[in-house]
Amino acid sequence: MLVGSAGRRATSAGSSHSYRADSVTHLCESIDIRILSSLGSVDADAWAPLVGEDDPFVEHAFLSLLEQSGSVGRGSGWEPTYVTAWRGKRLVGALPLYLKTHSYGEYIFDWGWADAASRLGIDYYPKLVAMVPVTPVTGRRFLFAPDEDPTELVPRLIDGCLEVAESTGASSIHLLFLSPEEHDWVVRDGRLMNRLSFQFHWRNQGYETFDDFVGDFRSSMRKKVRKERRVAAEANLRIEELRGDELSVADWRELERLYRATCGRKGSHPYLTPEFFELAASTLDGSPLIVAAKDEGRIVAASVNFAKGGHLYGRYWGATQRHDMLHFELCYYRLIEHAIEHRMRRFEAGAQGTHKLRRGLMPVPIHSAHWIRHPVLAQAVADFLPREAFSVQQQIQELGHHGPFRRHDDGEEARTRVPG
């Protein structure tokens, strides 16, 4: 565990709020580390081999759209500082990293840490965060070419993070929503502290139909789901699944209106700018999956989701008409049906929400990793994390017991399936 100052000093430094180091390189055993302030300096074809089969959010198009639309960058509190690894002129690895001046849009909450820093009289911001901005989904943070050894690249990319922390004066580094494999790599590296939290995910247990899925529910829970679906159908709205490349500019504008209406109703900040939706029509391909409810041809409610490979991710919801149970139909049931039909392995429905539990999304552990510069704060966090992890593990166990699926002790043991 590294709790002191960051590693080697970058060869070029700037102020903590205006750092730009596109020309900085650091040679480590034939791997050249460069810190880039924009993905625009990397060709999309060079980036593509780094992206896995199941994550649409680390594609060049999506990350670039966040920049081009102003959803990240100057004034947003998310300043891109990509850590990239090169062998000669070939890009072989990357870690999307952002210099942050607040803790909004992360969903792995560290407000208590910021408060403790304030009481110690130290600055908590800026800090460095590795995740897809305002997108609380699990995925690969460490991107690398298929022919590269991650056990070699991961330490180099962490070196790059530490260099950026030193050059910017960042208080801390936070790698959020790591995949289980990445968690293992970080543990082996040993320089960051590990944190445990949880979300609700759906896993395909080899279901052939939605009825197969709810057939594994206890009788009372199965009846509730079927009733909710009947109530939603009584709205007499036309429900359609649309891919991103099937949407017109006008459709994207309507989705933006729904997105802002939801933010306004919840009192949350609309992180995505109107330009994000304007540019999405020409920037994003078929990865967006929209489940839209239409009244006389006009979208009146929709969930905006993303699908790639074996994974489906629920992201945004909005409605201009109120209909009972329509939210659950568009945000959960239709998406689970889609995942089953397309033999997808996992559906993530976003952060928080114990209401997901009764609809078959079960608690799963979420891993993150953290480095803190100030030794007193770092030690306090190190003392706290094992206690928090124990509490989280208890929560996962308790919530799992209250899930909708048949249990051994209720005489309705679920059928055994081969996971999809």
C-alpha positions in Angstrom: 0.0 0.0 0.0 1.5 3.3 -1.0 0.3 6.1 1.2 3.1 8.7 0.8 3.9 11.0 -2.1 3.4 9.9 -5.7 6.0 8.0 -7.7 8.5 9.5 -10.1 8.0 13.2 -10.9 6.7 13.8 -14.5 9.2 15.5 -16.7 6.9 18.5 -17.3 4.6 20.0 -14.7 1.8 22.6 -14.7 -0.5 24.1 -12.2 -3.0 21.8 -10.5 -5.9 23.2 -12.5 -4.4 23.7 -15.9 -2.1 20.7 -16.4 -1.4 19.7 -20.0 1.3 17.2 -20.7 0.7 15.8 -24.2 4.4 15.8 -25.0 5.5 14.1 -21.7 6.9 10.6 -22.1 8.4 8.2 -19.7 10.3 5.2 -20.9 9.8 2.0 -18.9 11.3 -1.2 -20.3 10.4 -0.3 -23.9 7.0 1.0 -22.9 6.6 4.7 -23.4 4.0 6.4 -21.2 2.3 9.6 -22.6 -0.3 11.7 -20.9 -2.9 13.1 -23.3 -5.3 15.9 -22.7 -7.7 14.8 -25.4 -8.6 11.6 -27.3 -8.7 13.7 -30.4 -4.9 13.2 -30.6 -5.4 9.4 -31.0 -6.7 7.9 -34.2 -9.9 5.9 -33.7 -8.4 2.9 -35.6 -5.4 2.9 -33.2 -7.7 3.0 -30.2 -10.0 0.2 -31.4 -7.8 -2.8 -30.6 -7.7 -1.7 -27.0 -11.4 -2.0 -26.5 -12.9 -5.3 -25.3 -15.9 -7.1 -26.7 -18.5 -6.0 -24.1 -17.9 -2.4 -23.2 -19.4 0.3 -25.4 -18.4 3.2 -23.1 -14.6 3.0 -23.7 -15.0 3.1 -27.4 -13.3 6.1 -29.1 -16.7 7.3 -30.4 -18.3 7.5 -26.9 -15.4 9.0 -25.1 -14.8 11.5 -27.9 -18.5 12.5 -27.9 -18.2 13.4 -24.2 -15.4 15.7 -25.1 -16.8 17.2 -28.3 -20.2 17.9 -26.6 -18.6 19.7 -23.6 -20.0 17.1 -21.2 -16.4 16.7 -20.0 -13.6 19.3 -20.3 -13.3 22.9 -19.3 -16.0 24.0 -16.8 -17.3 20.5 -16.2 -15.0 19.4 -13.4 -13.9 16.4 -15.5 -10.6 17.3 -17.3 -9.3 14.5 -19.5 -5.8 13.3 -18.7 -5.5 10.0 -20.5 -2.6 7.7 -19.5 -1.5 5.9 -22.7 1.2 3.3 -23.3 3.2 3.1 -26.5 5.7 0.8 -28.1 7.3 3.0 -30.7 4.5 4.5 -32.7 2.0 1.8 -31.7 -0.6 2.4 -29.0 -0.7 -0.7 -26.8 -2.5 0.5 -23.7 -4.5 3.2 -22.1 -6.3 4.2 -18.9 -9.0 6.9 -19.3 -8.3 9.3 -16.4 -9.9 12.6 -15.4 -8.7 15.4 -13.2 -11.7 16.4 -11.0 -12.6 19.4 -8.9 -15.7 17.7 -7.3 -17.1 14.3 -6.5 -20.3 14.4 -8.5 -21.2 11.8 -11.1 -19.0 9.0 -9.6 -21.4 6.9 -7.5 -18.6 5.5 -5.4 -19.1 8.1 -2.7 -16.1 9.7 -1.0 -17.8 12.8 0.4 -16.7 11.6 3.9 -13.1 11.5 2.8 -13.4 15.0 1.4 -14.9 16.2 4.7 -12.1 14.5 6.7 -9.5 16.3 4.4 -11.1 19.6 5.2 -11.0 19.0 8.9 -7.3 18.1 8.5 -6.8 21.4 6.7 -5.7 19.8 3.4 -7.1 20.2 -0.1 -9.0 17.2 -1.4 -9.5 18.7 -4.9 -8.3 18.3 -7.5 -8.2 14.5 -7.5 -7.8 11.9 -10.3 -10.6 9.5 -11.2 -10.5 6.6 -13.7 -14.0 5.7 -14.9 -16.2 6.6 -17.8 -17.6 10.0 -16.7 -21.0 9.9 -15.1 -21.4 6.2 -16.1 -21.4 4.0 -13.1 -21.0 0.7 -14.8 -18.4 -2.0 -14.4 -15.9 -2.4 -17.2 -12.2 -2.4 -18.0 -10.3 0.7 -16.9 -7.0 -0.8 -18.1 -7.2 -1.0 -21.8 -4.6 -2.9 -23.8 -3.9 -4.5 -27.1 -4.7 -8.3 -27.4 -1.1 -9.2 -27.8 0.0 -7.3 -24.6 0.6 -8.8 -21.2 -1.6 -6.9 -18.7 0.7 -7.9 -15.8 3.3 -5.8 -17.5 1.1 -2.9 -18.6 -1.0 -2.4 -15.5 2.0 -1.4 -13.3 3.2 1.0 -16.1 -0.3 2.6 -16.3 -0.4 3.0 -12.5 3.1 4.6 -12.8 1.5 7.1 -15.2 -1.3 7.8 -12.8 1.2 8.6 -10.0 3.1 10.8 -12.3 0.0 12.8 -13.1 -0.8 13.0 -9.4 2.6 14.4 -8.7 2.5 16.9 -11.6 -1.0 18.2 -10.8 -0.8 18.1 -7.1 -3.8 15.9 -7.0 -4.7 14.6 -3.5 -5.7 11.1 -4.6 -6.3 8.6 -7.3 -9.5 6.6 -7.6 -10.0 3.7 -10.0 -13.7 3.0 -10.0 -15.9 0.1 -11.1 -13.1 -2.3 -11.8 -13.7 -5.7 -13.3 -12.9 -8.6 -11.0 -9.8 -9.4 -13.1 -8.6 -5.8 -12.8 -9.1 -5.9 -9.1 -6.8 -8.9 -8.9 -4.1 -7.0 -11.0 -4.3 -4.0 -8.7 -4.1 -6.2 -5.6 -0.9 -7.8 -7.0 0.5 -4.4 -7.8 0.0 -3.4 -4.1 0.2 0.4 -4.4 -3.5 1.2 -4.1 -6.1 0.5 -1.4 -9.0 -1.7 -2.2 -12.7 -0.7 -1.6 -15.8 -2.8 -1.8 -19.4 -1.6 -2.6 -22.3 -3.2 -4.5 -24.8 -2.8 -7.3 -27.8 -4.8 -8.6 -27.1 -6.8 -11.7 -29.0 -9.4 -13.7 -27.2 -12.6 -14.8 -28.4 -14.9 -17.4 -28.8 -18.4 -16.0 -29.4 -20.1 -19.3 -33.0 -18.7 -19.7 -34.8 -19.3 -23.0 -37.7 -17.0 -22.4 -38.8 -14.3 -19.9 -41.3 -16.9 -18.5 -38.3 -19.2 -17.8 -36.8 -16.3 -15.8 -39.8 -15.5 -13.6 -40.5 -19.2 -13.4 -37.5 -19.3 -11.0 -39.3 -16.8 -8.7 -41.3 -17.7 -5.7 -45.0 -17.9 -6.5 -45.9 -14.6 -4.8 -43.1 -12.6 -6.5 -43.9 -14.2 -9.9 -47.5 -13.0 -9.6 -46.4 -9.4 -8.7 -44.2 -9.2 -11.8 -46.9 -10.5 -14.1 -49.4 -8.0 -12.6 -47.0 -5.1 -13.1 -46.6 -6.1 -16.8 -50.3 -6.3 -17.2 -50.8 -2.8 -15.7 -48.1 -1.3 -18.0 -49.8 -2.9 -21.0 -53.1 -1.3 -20.1 -51.6 2.1 -21.0 -52.2 1.2 -24.6 -48.9 2.7 -25.8 -46.8 1.2 -28.6 -43.5 0.0 -27.2 -40.6 -0.2 -29.7 -36.9 -1.2 -29.4 -34.7 1.1 -31.5 -31.0 1.1 -32.1 -28.9 4.2 -32.1 -28.4 4.2 -35.9 -32.2 4.0 -36.4 -32.9 7.2 -34.5 -33.3 10.5 -36.2 -31.9 13.8 -34.9 -35.4 14.7 -33.8 -35.6 11.4 -31.9 -32.3 12.3 -30.1 -33.7 15.7 -29.3 -36.8 14.1 -27.7 -34.6 11.8 -25.6 -32.6 14.9 -24.5 -35.9 16.5 -23.4 -36.8 13.4 -21.4 -33.4 13.2 -19.8 -33.6 16.9 -18.7 -37.1 16.4 -17.4 -35.9 13.5 -15.2 -32.9 15.5 -13.9 -35.3 18.4 -13.1 -37.7 16.2 -11.3 -35.0 14.6 -9.2 -33.1 17.8 -8.6 -29.9 16.3 -10.1 -27.4 18.1 -12.4 -27.8 17.3 -16.1 -24.3 16.1 -16.8 -24.9 15.5 -20.5 -25.1 18.7 -22.5 -27.7 19.2 -25.3 -24.8 18.9 -27.7 -24.3 15.3 -26.6 -27.7 14.4 -27.9 -27.3 16.5 -31.0 -24.0 14.8 -32.0 -25.1 11.3 -30.9 -27.1 10.8 -34.1 -24.0 11.1 -36.3 -21.4 9.8 -33.8 -22.7 6.7 -32.1 -23.5 3.6 -34.1 -25.8 0.8 -33.0 -24.7 0.4 -29.4 -27.5 2.6 -28.0 -30.6 0.6 -27.4 -33.7 2.7 -26.9 -36.9 1.2 -25.5 -39.5 3.8 -26.3 -43.2 4.1 -25.5 -45.1 6.0 -28.2 -48.5 7.7 -28.2 -49.8 8.3 -31.7 -46.2 8.1 -33.0 -44.5 10.4 -30.5 -42.1 9.2 -27.9 -43.7 9.9 -24.5 -41.4 7.7 -22.3 -38.1 5.9 -23.0 -35.1 4.2 -21.4 -31.7 4.9 -23.0 -29.5 1.9 -22.8 -26.3 0.6 -24.4 -25.6 -2.9 -25.6 -22.4 -4.6 -26.8 -21.3 -8.2 -27.0 -22.7 -10.1 -24.0 -23.5 -7.0 -21.8 -26.5 -4.7 -21.6 -26.4 -1.4 -19.6 -29.3 0.6 -18.5 -28.5 4.3 -18.3 -31.3 7.0 -18.6 -35.0 7.2 -18.2 -37.6 9.9 -18.9 -41.3 10.3 -19.4 -43.7 13.1 -20.3 -46.8 11.0 -19.5 -47.4 9.2 -16.2 -48.4 5.6 -16.5 -48.3 3.0 -13.7 -45.6 0.5 -13.9 -44.3 1.8 -17.3 -40.9 2.6 -15.7 -40.4 -1.0 -14.7 -41.5 -2.3 -18.1 -39.1 -0.1 -20.1 -36.2 -0.1 -17.7 -36.2 -3.7 -16.5 -38.6 -6.2 -18.0 -38.1 -5.3 -21.7 -34.4 -5.2 -21.3 -34.3 -8.6 -19.5 -36.3 -10.0 -22.4 -33.9 -8.5 -24.9 -30.9 -9.9 -23.0 -32.5 -13.4 -23.0 -33.5 -13.3 -26.6 -30.0 -12.2 -27.7 -28.3 -14.6 -25.2 -26.5 -11.8 -23.4 -24.8 -12.7 -20.2 -25.3 -9.6 -18.0 -27.6 -6.6 -17.6 -26.6 -3.7 -15.3 -29.3 -1.3 -14.5 -27.3 1.5 -13.0 -26.4 2.7 -9.5 -28.4 2.2 -6.3 -32.1 1.1 -6.1 -33.2 -1.7 -3.8 -36.4 -1.8 -5.8 -34.4 -3.7 -8.5 -34.1 -6.7 -6.1 -37.7 -7.8 -6.3 -37.4 -7.7 -10.1 -34.6 -10.2 -10.3 -31.5 -8.0 -10.2 -29.3 -9.3 -7.4 -26.6 -7.6 -5.4 -23.0 -8.1 -6.6 -19.7 -6.8 -5.3 -18.2 -3.7 -7.0 -14.5 -3.1 -6.7 -12.5 0.1 -6.7 -8.9 1.1 -5.8 -7.6 4.2 -4.2 -4.3 6.0 -3.5 -4.2 9.0 -1.2 -1.2 11.4 -0.9 -1.6 12.7 2.7 -0.3 10.0 5.1 -2.7 10.8 7.9 -5.8 10.8 5.6 -4.4 7.7 3.9 -4.1 5.8 7.2 -7.6 6.8 8.3 -9.0 5.5 5.0 -6.9 2.3 5.3 -8.3 1.7 8.7 -11.9 2.4 7.5 -12.0 0.2 4.4 -11.9 -3.3 6.0 -14.8 -2.3 8.3 -16.7 -1.0 5.4 -16.0 -4.1 3.3 -17.3 -6.3 6.1 -20.5 -4.3 6.3 -20.9 -4.5 2.5 -20.5 -8.2 2.5 -23.2 -8.5 5.2 -25.5 -6.3 3.1 -25.0 -8.4 0.0 -25.7 -11.6 1.9 -28.8 -10.1 3.6 -30.2 -8.6 0.4 -29.6 -11.8 -1.5 -31.7 -13.7 1.0 -34.6 -11.3 0.3 -34.4 -11.7 -3.5 -37.4 -13.1 -5.4 -35.9 -16.5 -6.4 -37.0 -19.8 -4.9 -35.1 -20.9 -1.8 -34.4 -24.3 -0.4 -36.4 -23.5 2.7 -39.7 -22.6 1.0 -40.3 -25.9 -0.8 -39.8 -24.3 -4.3 -36.2 -24.9 -5.1 -35.2 -23.2 -8.4 -34.3 -25.3 -11.4 -30.6 -25.8 -12.2 -29.5 -24.1 -15.4 -26.3 -23.6 -17.3 -25.4 -19.9 -17.3 -25.8 -18.2 -20.7 
